[in-house]
Amino acid sequence: MENTIFEDISELPIYKQIDYILKFNSSFKSMGFQRVNYDKEFNEATYYPQLTLMVKPLLAVADYGDSPIYPNALFFSNKIRYEHRDALANLFRTKKGYLNISMSGSLTQISEQYVQINFRIDGMTIPIGVYLKERNVVLLYVDIFRLNFVVLNDNEYVKEFLNMFQEQIKQISFEKADVTEKIRNGLVFNFKRQVENEIENTKNNIRQQENNLVSYERSLITEKQSYDASRSKMDGLMSFSGDITTRLKDELINIKKLKFVKRLGLTNSGIVFDIDKVYIDYKGKRYYMGDYRICVSPQMTRIECKNPIINNGEGELHHPHINGDFYCYGQNKDVIDECMSSFQLKRLALLIDIYLHSYNVHDRLNDIILWEGEPERKKKRFPVNKDIESYVDGIMNWKGDSIIVRNDDEDDENDENDENDDDGFRDGDNDRDDYYEGDER
């Protein structure tokens, strides 16, 4: 629209309301303004050659609430006080066309010539704007363009607000300041600030990118380790599957030779064996951990205590380094993963035995103190597998469809009924000395 003093009508909330635009244009011109903008940034480098009204300016200046205070700042921004905004709202709420009061912050601690523009409401002085003489600028903090457009004619809110604002403007003697040099300096200032902002943004980007690179490096290392582990596992599986009957038989025989293995079976879940009566000696005390069942399959190794302690009724605790399905192997993790991937099952069983008898206070998941004394324990029952297949016929004693090897002492008090033991294994007739060949630990 030509012949108006608005910088950009399209940015106004009333840009479609021609009657309102013309009314505001006429009113502001009558007050002496030669230029009006809306929602524009105001900073220390803001100067205009002619008297300019900035409605609801974006105050890009130092915040008065910041600490420390900027020593060279010409002014600061301050938040609008709630009681001031509420007083304005109460004054205009009943007027036709009123929508709500929206205000930007206000300037404070101004270090140049200025005139404060206030409304007096119920004995309260409310700053609604300021005239900055050296800049040819008037700031109006209230967003007068936020209106109820249902009221097209006789907008009481607009009429009363403009009347009150004009009364304050009449009391000001405007003097045009020569700001030619200041505008030139302001352009340099703004460009310098843009450079400084970009430097800060670039610093932040560099920090973020450095963090990302570290993260990517870690991810790459993890992916490479996972890839190597998968390749190793694939090689082990392929090798194992080449003559699975012989390899499985050999591994079972090797595991059977270990003195600490008390029961050994091949089930549909995998190779299962028990390690009983696990104790940990720590700081002059001996702690009974429990009796353990280990299941080794191509997918995973599961370690479970057959008589876990009850942690204040909140759940079962199987070991200081076991929490549910998470096992903290510490420095042995890579070796255990290698044994799993290459199916070195005898070596794996040895490492698990060492793991169960070990305690490291620095990577524990549960405090060993919980096993002190005689904590409450739960007797776990394991189902009897009916479909166990035998790949080692003639090497181990087996009953019916199950393979079992016993390395237990014959007087084991827990095995009173060998035909249907609570632990889910069918016990054979083997004496431990027949299968133990030397100290393998």
PEZINOR-V163880 format. One record per residue. RES is the residue in one small letter. NEAR is the number of other C-alpha atoms within 12 Angstrom. D_CENTER is the distance of its C-alpha to the mean C-alpha in whole Angstrom. Layout:
{{RES NEAR D_CENTER} {RES NEAR D_CENTER}}
//
This chain:
{{m 16 51} {e 11 53} {n 15 55} {t 23 52} {i 30 50} {f 30 47} {e 23 45} {d 21 43} {i 28 44} {s 17 41} {e 18 38} {l 27 40} {p 22 39} {i 27 43} {y 22 43} {k 17 45} {q 23 47} {i 20 50} {d 18 52} {y 30 49} {i 31 49} {l 22 52} {k 24 52} {f 35 50} {n 30 51} {s 22 55} {s 26 53} {f 32 51} {k 23 54} {s 20 57} {m 29 55} {g 27 55} {f 34 52} {q 29 52} {r 31 49} {v 38 46} {n 35 42} {y 35 39} {d 31 35} {k 25 36} {e 21 34} {f 38 36} {n 29 36} {e 33 39} {a 30 40} {t 35 41} {y 34 45} {y 33 47} {p 24 51} {q 26 51} {l 33 51} {t 38 47} {l 40 45} {m 42 42} {v 39 40} {k 32 37} {p 36 36} {l 26 33} {l 32 33} {a 26 31} {v 31 33} {a 29 31} {d 24 30} {y 25 32} {g 15 30} {d 13 28} {s 9 29} {p 11 31} {i 17 33} {y 16 34} {p 14 38} {n 14 39} {a 23 38} {l 26 40} {f 29 39} {f 29 35} {s 29 33} {n 24 33} {k 22 32} {i 25 34} {r 19 35} {y 15 35} {e 17 38} {h 30 40} {r 30 38} {d 21 39} {a 25 42} {l 36 42} {a 23 41} {n 19 44} {l 23 46} {f 27 46} {r 23 44} {t 16 48} {k 23 49} {k 23 49} {g 27 46} {y 32 44} {l 25 40} {n 26 38} {i 30 37} {s 27 35} {m 34 35} {s 33 33} {g 35 33} {s 38 37} {l 41 38} {t 27 39} {q 24 40} {i 26 42} {s 18 44} {e 19 47} {q 19 49} {y 27 48} {v 28 49} {q 28 47} {i 30 47} {n 30 47} {f 30 48} {r 19 49} {i 21 49} {d 14 50} {g 10 51} {m 16 47} {t 19 47} {i 27 44} {p 35 43} {i 42 42} {g 35 43} {v 38 44} {y 37 47} {l 37 46} {k 30 50} {e 32 49} {r 36 47} {n 36 49} {v 40 46} {v 44 45} {l 46 42} {l 45 42} {y 41 39} {v 40 39} {d 32 38} {i 38 42} {f 37 41} {r 24 39} {l 32 42} {n 26 43} {f 24 44} {v 13 46} {v 19 48} {l 22 50} {n 18 53} {d 19 54} {n 26 50} {e 23 51} {y 33 48} {v 35 48} {k 24 52} {e 23 51} {f 33 48} {l 28 50} {n 20 53} {m 25 52} {f 32 50} {q 26 53} {e 18 55} {q 26 52} {i 32 53} {k 18 57} {q 16 56} {i 22 55} {s 17 57} {f 25 55} {e 21 56} {k 23 55} {a 22 54} {d 18 54} {v 24 51} {t 19 52} {e 17 51} {k 22 47} {i 23 46} {r 18 47} {n 17 45} {g 22 42} {l 21 42} {v 17 41} {f 19 39} {n 23 37} {f 15 37} {k 15 36} {r 20 33} {q 15 32} {v 14 32} {e 14 30} {n 14 28} {e 15 27} {i 14 28} {e 14 25} {n 16 23} {t 16 24} {k 14 23} {n 14 19} {n 15 19} {i 15 21} {r 14 18} {q 15 16} {q 16 18} {e 15 19} {n 14 15} {n 15 15} {l 16 18} {v 14 17} {s 15 15} {y 16 17} {e 15 20} {r 14 18} {s 15 17} {l 16 21} {i 15 22} {t 14 20} {e 15 22} {k 15 25} {q 18 25} {s 19 24} {y 15 27} {d 19 30} {a 25 29} {s 21 30} {r 17 33} {s 22 34} {k 27 33} {m 22 35} {d 19 38} {g 26 38} {l 26 38} {m 19 41} {s 20 43} {f 26 43} {s 18 43} {g 13 46} {d 15 49} {i 19 46} {t 18 49} {t 19 50} {r 25 47} {l 34 46} {k 27 49} {d 24 49} {e 31 45} {l 40 46} {i 32 49} {n 29 48} {i 41 45} {k 46 48} {k 33 50} {l 38 47} {k 34 48} {f 38 45} {v 41 45} {k 41 46} {r 44 46} {l 46 45} {g 49 45} {l 39 44} {t 29 42} {n 21 41} {s 24 37} {g 26 38} {i 41 40} {v 39 40} {f 49 41} {d 41 41} {i 38 41} {d 31 42} {k 26 43} {v 32 40} {y 27 40} {i 27 38} {d 20 40} {y 19 38} {k 12 39} {g 7 42} {k 14 41} {r 20 41} {y 28 39} {y 33 40} {m 41 36} {g 34 38} {d 35 40} {y 37 37} {r 39 37} {i 35 36} {c 31 36} {v 37 35} {s 24 35} {p 27 34} {q 18 31} {m 23 30} {t 29 31} {r 29 31} {i 36 32} {e 39 33} {c 38 34} {k 31 37} {n 30 38} {p 35 34} {i 34 34} {i 22 33} {n 22 30} {n 12 31} {g 13 32} {e 9 28} {g 15 28} {e 29 30} {l 35 29} {h 40 30} {h 45 30} {p 38 28} {h 31 26} {i 30 26} {n 24 23} {g 20 24} {d 17 24} {f 21 22} {y 27 24} {c 29 24} {y 29 27} {g 23 26} {q 14 28} {n 19 30} {k 18 27} {d 19 29} {v 24 32} {i 32 31} {d 32 30} {e 27 33} {c 29 35} {m 35 33} {s 33 33} {s 29 37} {f 38 38} {q 30 40} {l 40 40} {k 34 42} {r 27 40} {l 36 37} {a 42 39} {l 31 40} {l 30 36} {i 40 35} {d 35 38} {i 22 37} {y 33 33} {l 39 34} {h 31 37} {s 30 34} {y 30 32} {n 24 29} {v 17 28} {h 14 25} {d 18 24} {r 22 25} {l 24 23} {n 27 26} {d 24 28} {i 35 32} {i 25 33} {l 25 32} {w 32 35} {e 19 38} {g 15 41} {e 15 41} {p 23 38} {e 21 38} {r 26 38} {k 20 37} {k 21 40} {k 23 38} {r 18 41} {f 20 40} {p 16 42} {v 22 45} {n 25 45} {k 19 48} {d 17 47} {i 26 47} {e 24 48} {s 27 50} {y 29 50} {v 28 52} {d 23 55} {g 12 58} {i 23 56} {m 32 54} {n 28 56} {w 27 54} {k 25 55} {g 17 55} {d 23 52} {s 31 50} {i 41 50} {i 42 50} {v 42 50} {r 39 51} {n 34 51} {d 35 51} {d 21 54} {e 19 56} {d 13 56} {d 18 53} {e 11 53} {n 19 50} {d 23 52} {e 14 54} {n 17 54} {d 23 54} {e 16 54} {n 20 51} {d 23 49} {d 21 46} {d 35 44} {g 30 44} {f 37 46} {r 35 50} {d 36 52} {g 30 54} {d 24 57} {n 27 56} {d 23 57} {r 27 54} {d 21 57} {d 21 58} {y 30 54} {y 25 53} {e 18 54} {g 15 53} {d 13 50} {e 20 47} {r 21 45}}
//
